[in-house]
Amino acid sequence: MLNASALKSIKDKAIITVRRFPLPILIAGIAACCLIWLIDSKERDPYFYNVIHLVLTLSLALPAFTGLCFFNERSKHPIHLQLLGQVILIALGAWYYYSIPVSFGEKDAAKHVILILSMHLWVSFAPFVRYREIQGFWQYNKYLFIRFLTSVLYSGVLFGGLSLAIFAVDQLFDVKIDEENYARLWVLIATIFNTWFFLSDLPEDLDGLDQSVDYPNGLRLFTQFVLLPLVTIYLSILYVYMFKIIISSNWPKGWVSYLVIGFSTAGILALLLVWPLQSNDRFKWIKAYVKYFFMALFPLILMLTFAIYIRVKDYGITENRYFIVVLALWLFANALYFLLSSVKNIKVIPMSLFFVALLSGFGSWNAFTVSKNSQSNRLLAFAEQYGMLKDNKMIPLAKGVVIPDSVLVEVSNITFYLIQTHGIESMKPLLSQNIDSLSSVNGRYDLARNVMAKLNLKYTNGYESKIDQANRFNYNCKDNSDPLEVKGYDFYKSFDFYDEGEKFSKELKIDSVRWLTLAFDDDSYKLSCKLNDEEKIEYDMNSLFEKLFSNYSNSNYSIPKKDLTIYFENDKFTCKIVFKSIEGEYIMQRKIDKLNHVRMDVLYAGR
């Protein structure tokens, strides 16, 4: 039990934390209020997306202001300069809030992740921007690292314990507790408590850290006997793979880039964790390990560069490939620095990564602009090859001109990528036709199909191409994102069925006395429906397949809902089934051979 002295100590530490980090604590509190409001509100609320944008902005402001607090503590600037820095950050936050588009897409999410990474890197070196104290920098980040792990552990245990307490009260005392209270509890712990606890025990004497030689023995044991051996094993596997490439003369696979990046990240982290031990006579091997680690990176960076060069040459630049190229250059520069520099300041690692992240995400050279231009140029090159380019804009394919399926797959993939990542607006400068009317079409697949249809081209992705070759079928409802009309029905259920060797039979409980049973016969391919133990009603799925095959061939991602809807009816009930997707295999007589996956909405109405 906590005594009065312990409670006073906790209270005093909490007050000191608020005085040291007033704005980060305030930001965490505002974020908690916003997230709880989002839990309680509905998407149709007029302020829903404004609050989401505010939460996104606060997620950047929290580490940004935390770093600024440490910077001000160390620099000891006059109060007016400290206030100026805070005003600048607030202005940048306001600008970011108003710049977030309502349709927050993948590109916007990627930019936000880059900013999140940058702001956390800023925290890691903020107090040492003007100081070359390597030992102090390491000690500071040691506190950050250990405090982060401790705060995550405490937050998780606290949430688990309180959740179990709430659940026990709910079950033992029959108290109806809203399930959303668990989400509200998690928000409070993950924002206010976690932030407060994390900041509460960080070092106040930043000037004295460079004289500290404290090194946790547990950290050394973990790094020396777990992390470094794993890095060595990882390194050995990559080198064996590299020798295999040289011997077999096979080009490296694209995914090897991610392995090299992962290995390099783990290796650099391991070396940073044991960096201060280099001066200890017991651990002289660490200095040699550092040297040979960075030397060992060069052949792997070369292999990574070769692998990504092949992908870029064949398929152009995308955001992922751009970031891999940038990380390869960053690794190369850091490896050179730590091999050739006599100082070897480890502050270079987070600071350089901070600037690289910002530069790669923003400006005319950013990943998104470069990728869009690269894929747009590829599309125009294909158009020129098949006589579809006039005044540097794409025109419809002329009659009689045949484009191979492999090229159609490439053109389809590029078109979908541009629409998915950069929006339909990215296609407008490339086309001679006006496509403003397509902007309101639901679904990115439909947009890509319709854009290609205007060019007299058939949308063909790689998966559909494989379907054509393997007697497979795949149908998807184009209205999946639309609200389902449930008026006049008493019961609704949505579920998936995957063929994993078991008979499909699903019992749906309507109420305490009625249940609906849906079953599928693998031999006759009939879907049956019955109420309680009464006679079942059957529907031949082959008839549906034949109709779909006749109208849409064996693959289509934009079938109207009415063509994927069936009914079971008698004098007791009506059951409506809307298939969101049907995927399987067929035989040449247009008969189903196997149903692999079915996703359906079931609606029931009693009479």
KAWOSUL-V477843 format. One record per residue. N is the residue number from 1. RES is the residue in three letters. SS is DSSP state (helix for helix, strand for strand, loop for the rest). Layout:
N_RES_SS + N_RES_SS
This chain:
1_MET_loop + 2_LEU_loop + 3_ASN_loop + 4_ALA_helix + 5_SER_helix + 6_ALA_helix + 7_LEU_helix + 8_LYS_helix + 9_SER_helix + 10_ILE_helix + 11_LYS_helix + 12_ASP_helix + 13_LYS_helix + 14_ALA_helix + 15_ILE_helix + 16_ILE_helix + 17_THR_helix + 18_VAL_helix + 19_ARG_helix + 20_ARG_helix + 21_PHE_loop + 22_PRO_helix + 23_LEU_helix + 24_PRO_helix + 25_ILE_helix + 26_LEU_helix + 27_ILE_helix + 28_ALA_helix + 29_GLY_helix + 30_ILE_helix + 31_ALA_helix + 32_ALA_helix + 33_CYS_helix + 34_CYS_helix + 35_LEU_helix + 36_ILE_helix + 37_TRP_helix + 38_LEU_helix + 39_ILE_helix + 40_ASP_helix + 41_SER_loop + 42_LYS_loop + 43_GLU_loop + 44_ARG_loop + 45_ASP_loop + 46_PRO_loop + 47_TYR_loop + 48_PHE_helix + 49_TYR_helix + 50_ASN_helix + 51_VAL_helix + 52_ILE_helix + 53_HIS_helix + 54_LEU_helix + 55_VAL_helix + 56_LEU_helix + 57_THR_helix + 58_LEU_helix + 59_SER_helix + 60_LEU_helix + 61_ALA_helix + 62_LEU_helix + 63_PRO_helix + 64_ALA_helix + 65_PHE_helix + 66_THR_helix + 67_GLY_helix + 68_LEU_helix + 69_CYS_helix + 70_PHE_helix + 71_PHE_helix + 72_ASN_helix + 73_GLU_helix + 74_ARG_helix + 75_SER_helix + 76_LYS_loop + 77_HIS_loop + 78_PRO_loop + 79_ILE_helix + 80_HIS_helix + 81_LEU_helix + 82_GLN_helix + 83_LEU_helix + 84_LEU_helix + 85_GLY_helix + 86_GLN_helix + 87_VAL_helix + 88_ILE_helix + 89_LEU_helix + 90_ILE_helix + 91_ALA_helix + 92_LEU_helix + 93_GLY_helix + 94_ALA_helix + 95_TRP_helix + 96_TYR_helix + 97_TYR_helix + 98_TYR_helix + 99_SER_helix + 100_ILE_loop + 101_PRO_loop + 102_VAL_loop + 103_SER_loop + 104_PHE_loop + 105_GLY_loop + 106_GLU_helix + 107_LYS_helix + 108_ASP_helix + 109_ALA_helix + 110_ALA_helix + 111_LYS_helix + 112_HIS_helix + 113_VAL_helix + 114_ILE_helix + 115_LEU_helix + 116_ILE_helix + 117_LEU_helix + 118_SER_helix + 119_MET_helix + 120_HIS_helix + 121_LEU_helix + 122_TRP_helix + 123_VAL_helix + 124_SER_helix + 125_PHE_helix + 126_ALA_helix + 127_PRO_helix + 128_PHE_helix + 129_VAL_loop + 130_ARG_loop + 131_TYR_loop + 132_ARG_loop + 133_GLU_loop + 134_ILE_helix + 135_GLN_helix + 136_GLY_helix + 137_PHE_helix + 138_TRP_helix + 139_GLN_helix + 140_TYR_helix + 141_ASN_helix + 142_LYS_helix + 143_TYR_helix + 144_LEU_helix + 145_PHE_helix + 146_ILE_helix + 147_ARG_helix + 148_PHE_helix + 149_LEU_helix + 150_THR_helix + 151_SER_helix + 152_VAL_helix + 153_LEU_helix + 154_TYR_helix + 155_SER_helix + 156_GLY_helix + 157_VAL_helix + 158_LEU_helix + 159_PHE_helix + 160_GLY_helix + 161_GLY_helix + 162_LEU_helix + 163_SER_helix + 164_LEU_helix + 165_ALA_helix + 166_ILE_helix + 167_PHE_helix + 168_ALA_helix + 169_VAL_helix + 170_ASP_helix + 171_GLN_helix + 172_LEU_helix + 173_PHE_loop + 174_ASP_loop + 175_VAL_loop + 176_LYS_loop + 177_ILE_loop + 178_ASP_loop + 179_GLU_loop + 180_GLU_helix + 181_ASN_helix + 182_TYR_helix + 183_ALA_helix + 184_ARG_helix + 185_LEU_helix + 186_TRP_helix + 187_VAL_helix + 188_LEU_helix + 189_ILE_helix + 190_ALA_helix + 191_THR_helix + 192_ILE_helix + 193_PHE_helix + 194_ASN_helix + 195_THR_helix + 196_TRP_helix + 197_PHE_helix + 198_PHE_helix + 199_LEU_helix + 200_SER_helix + 201_ASP_loop + 202_LEU_loop + 203_PRO_loop + 204_GLU_loop + 205_ASP_loop + 206_LEU_helix + 207_ASP_helix + 208_GLY_helix + 209_LEU_helix + 210_ASP_helix + 211_GLN_helix + 212_SER_loop + 213_VAL_loop + 214_ASP_loop + 215_TYR_loop + 216_PRO_loop + 217_ASN_helix + 218_GLY_helix + 219_LEU_helix + 220_ARG_helix + 221_LEU_helix + 222_PHE_helix + 223_THR_helix + 224_GLN_helix + 225_PHE_helix + 226_VAL_helix + 227_LEU_helix + 228_LEU_helix + 229_PRO_helix + 230_LEU_helix + 231_VAL_helix + 232_THR_helix + 233_ILE_helix + 234_TYR_helix + 235_LEU_helix + 236_SER_helix + 237_ILE_helix + 238_LEU_helix + 239_TYR_helix + 240_VAL_helix + 241_TYR_helix + 242_MET_helix + 243_PHE_helix + 244_LYS_helix + 245_ILE_helix + 246_ILE_helix + 247_ILE_helix + 248_SER_helix + 249_SER_loop + 250_ASN_loop + 251_TRP_loop + 252_PRO_loop + 253_LYS_loop + 254_GLY_loop + 255_TRP_loop + 256_VAL_helix + 257_SER_helix + 258_TYR_helix + 259_LEU_helix + 260_VAL_helix + 261_ILE_helix + 262_GLY_helix + 263_PHE_helix + 264_SER_helix + 265_THR_helix + 266_ALA_helix + 267_GLY_helix + 268_ILE_helix + 269_LEU_helix + 270_ALA_helix + 271_LEU_helix + 272_LEU_helix + 273_LEU_helix + 274_VAL_loop + 275_TRP_helix + 276_PRO_helix + 277_LEU_helix + 278_GLN_helix + 279_SER_helix + 280_ASN_loop + 281_ASP_helix + 282_ARG_helix + 283_PHE_helix + 284_LYS_loop + 285_TRP_helix + 286_ILE_helix + 287_LYS_helix + 288_ALA_helix + 289_TYR_helix + 290_VAL_helix + 291_LYS_helix + 292_TYR_helix + 293_PHE_helix + 294_PHE_helix + 295_MET_helix + 296_ALA_helix + 297_LEU_helix + 298_PHE_helix + 299_PRO_helix + 300_LEU_helix + 301_ILE_helix + 302_LEU_helix + 303_MET_helix + 304_LEU_helix + 305_THR_helix + 306_PHE_helix + 307_ALA_helix + 308_ILE_helix + 309_TYR_helix + 310_ILE_helix + 311_ARG_helix + 312_VAL_helix + 313_LYS_helix + 314_ASP_helix + 315_TYR_helix + 316_GLY_loop + 317_ILE_loop + 318_THR_loop + 319_GLU_helix + 320_ASN_helix + 321_ARG_helix + 322_TYR_helix + 323_PHE_helix + 324_ILE_helix + 325_VAL_helix + 326_VAL_helix + 327_LEU_helix + 328_ALA_helix + 329_LEU_helix + 330_TRP_helix + 331_LEU_helix + 332_PHE_helix + 333_ALA_helix + 334_ASN_helix + 335_ALA_helix + 336_LEU_helix + 337_TYR_helix + 338_PHE_helix + 339_LEU_helix + 340_LEU_helix + 341_SER_loop + 342_SER_loop + 343_VAL_loop + 344_LYS_loop + 345_ASN_loop + 346_ILE_loop + 347_LYS_helix + 348_VAL_helix + 349_ILE_helix + 350_PRO_helix + 351_MET_helix + 352_SER_helix + 353_LEU_helix + 354_PHE_helix + 355_PHE_helix + 356_VAL_helix + 357_ALA_helix + 358_LEU_helix + 359_LEU_helix + 360_SER_helix + 361_GLY_helix + 362_PHE_loop + 363_GLY_loop + 364_SER_loop + 365_TRP_loop + 366_ASN_loop + 367_ALA_helix + 368_PHE_helix + 369_THR_helix + 370_VAL_helix + 371_SER_helix + 372_LYS_helix + 373_ASN_helix + 374_SER_helix + 375_GLN_helix + 376_SER_helix + 377_ASN_helix + 378_ARG_helix + 379_LEU_helix + 380_LEU_helix + 381_ALA_helix + 382_PHE_helix + 383_ALA_helix + 384_GLU_helix + 385_GLN_helix + 386_TYR_loop + 387_GLY_loop + 388_MET_loop + 389_LEU_strand + 390_LYS_strand + 391_ASP_loop + 392_ASN_loop + 393_LYS_strand + 394_MET_strand + 395_ILE_loop + 396_PRO_loop + 397_LEU_loop + 398_ALA_loop + 399_LYS_loop + 400_GLY_loop + 401_VAL_loop + 402_VAL_loop + 403_ILE_loop + 404_PRO_loop + 405_ASP_helix + 406_SER_helix + 407_VAL_helix + 408_LEU_helix + 409_VAL_helix + 410_GLU_helix + 411_VAL_helix + 412_SER_helix + 413_ASN_helix + 414_ILE_helix + 415_THR_helix + 416_PHE_helix + 417_TYR_helix + 418_LEU_helix + 419_ILE_helix + 420_GLN_helix + 421_THR_helix + 422_HIS_helix + 423_GLY_loop + 424_ILE_loop + 425_GLU_helix + 426_SER_helix + 427_MET_helix + 428_LYS_helix + 429_PRO_loop + 430_LEU_loop + 431_LEU_strand + 432_SER_loop + 433_GLN_loop + 434_ASN_loop + 435_ILE_loop + 436_ASP_helix + 437_SER_helix + 438_LEU_helix + 439_SER_helix + 440_SER_helix + 441_VAL_loop + 442_ASN_loop + 443_GLY_loop + 444_ARG_helix + 445_TYR_helix + 446_ASP_helix + 447_LEU_helix + 448_ALA_helix + 449_ARG_helix + 450_ASN_helix + 451_VAL_helix + 452_MET_helix + 453_ALA_helix + 454_LYS_helix + 455_LEU_loop + 456_ASN_loop + 457_LEU_loop + 458_LYS_loop + 459_TYR_loop + 460_THR_loop + 461_ASN_loop + 462_GLY_helix + 463_TYR_helix + 464_GLU_helix + 465_SER_helix + 466_LYS_helix + 467_ILE_helix + 468_ASP_helix + 469_GLN_helix + 470_ALA_loop + 471_ASN_loop + 472_ARG_strand + 473_PHE_strand + 474_ASN_strand + 475_TYR_strand + 476_ASN_strand + 477_CYS_strand + 478_LYS_loop + 479_ASP_loop + 480_ASN_loop + 481_SER_loop + 482_ASP_loop + 483_PRO_loop + 484_LEU_loop + 485_GLU_loop + 486_VAL_loop + 487_LYS_loop + 488_GLY_loop + 489_TYR_loop + 490_ASP_loop + 491_PHE_strand + 492_TYR_strand + 493_LYS_strand + 494_SER_strand + 495_PHE_strand + 496_ASP_strand + 497_PHE_strand + 498_TYR_strand + 499_ASP_loop + 500_GLU_loop + 501_GLY_loop + 502_GLU_loop + 503_LYS_loop + 504_PHE_strand + 505_SER_strand + 506_LYS_strand + 507_GLU_strand + 508_LEU_strand + 509_LYS_strand + 510_ILE_loop + 511_ASP_loop + 512_SER_loop + 513_VAL_loop + 514_ARG_loop + 515_TRP_strand + 516_LEU_strand + 517_THR_strand + 518_LEU_strand + 519_ALA_strand + 520_PHE_strand + 521_ASP_strand + 522_ASP_loop + 523_ASP_loop + 524_SER_loop + 525_TYR_loop + 526_LYS_strand + 527_LEU_strand + 528_SER_strand + 529_CYS_strand + 530_LYS_strand + 531_LEU_strand + 532_ASN_loop + 533_ASP_loop + 534_GLU_loop + 535_GLU_loop + 536_LYS_loop + 537_ILE_strand + 538_GLU_strand + 539_TYR_strand + 540_ASP_strand + 541_MET_helix + 542_ASN_helix + 543_SER_helix + 544_LEU_helix + 545_PHE_helix + 546_GLU_helix + 547_LYS_helix + 548_LEU_helix + 549_PHE_helix + 550_SER_helix + 551_ASN_helix + 552_TYR_helix + 553_SER_loop + 554_ASN_loop + 555_SER_strand + 556_ASN_strand + 557_TYR_strand + 558_SER_strand + 559_ILE_strand + 560_PRO_loop + 561_LYS_helix + 562_LYS_helix + 563_ASP_helix + 564_LEU_helix + 565_THR_strand + 566_ILE_strand + 567_TYR_strand + 568_PHE_strand + 569_GLU_strand + 570_ASN_loop + 571_ASP_loop + 572_LYS_loop + 573_PHE_strand + 574_THR_strand + 575_CYS_strand + 576_LYS_strand + 577_ILE_strand + 578_VAL_strand + 579_PHE_strand + 580_LYS_strand + 581_SER_strand + 582_ILE_strand + 583_GLU_strand + 584_GLY_strand + 585_GLU_strand + 586_TYR_strand + 587_ILE_strand + 588_MET_loop + 589_GLN_loop + 590_ARG_loop + 591_LYS_strand + 592_ILE_strand + 593_ASP_strand + 594_LYS_strand + 595_LEU_strand + 596_ASN_strand + 597_HIS_strand + 598_VAL_strand + 599_ARG_strand + 600_MET_strand + 601_ASP_strand + 602_VAL_strand + 603_LEU_strand + 604_TYR_strand + 605_ALA_strand + 606_GLY_strand + 607_ARG_loop
